[in-house]
């Protein structure tokens, strides 16, 4: 079956519920994971918007997710290291943790990709890493990846 991801309230290619956006409660959705490969030592989640006016915009990075994780609880805080031992990086709003879709008004719907990676070792990163630093740390370690895409416009 392979690695798979489901995001609460989002069908692939469908609308993202308002409560997960800057127009709602700006809470991270529940993420359901299955099919991580046996050799995986960690999972990585990156949420990004390729349609932002200035180019790719990162909304959330979560790494060193235990490979046996089946659910990431909704409403993640801004802690660098969560109670479950997962680590959050810096988003393009300049904050740690999740910030939901917030495209410019009148810009049309944007696509938001929730990308999930299974890697063969935990990532050793200091501080609050960016998407680029996380991707560099994953280089050569990716066993499998998948994604789900939702849309949101204002």
Secondary structure as GFF3:
##gff-version 3
##sequence-region A 1 154
A	DSSP	beta_strand	4	7	.	.	.	ID=ss1
A	DSSP	three_ten_helix	18	20	.	.	.	ID=ss2
A	DSSP	beta_strand	31	34	.	.	.	ID=ss3
A	DSSP	beta_strand	42	49	.	.	.	ID=ss4
A	DSSP	beta_strand	57	65	.	.	.	ID=ss5
A	DSSP	beta_strand	71	72	.	.	.	ID=ss6
A	DSSP	beta_strand	87	88	.	.	.	ID=ss7
A	DSSP	beta_strand	110	119	.	.	.	ID=ss8
A	DSSP	alpha_helix	131	138	.	.	.	ID=ss9
A	DSSP	beta_strand	142	152	.	.	.	ID=ss10
###
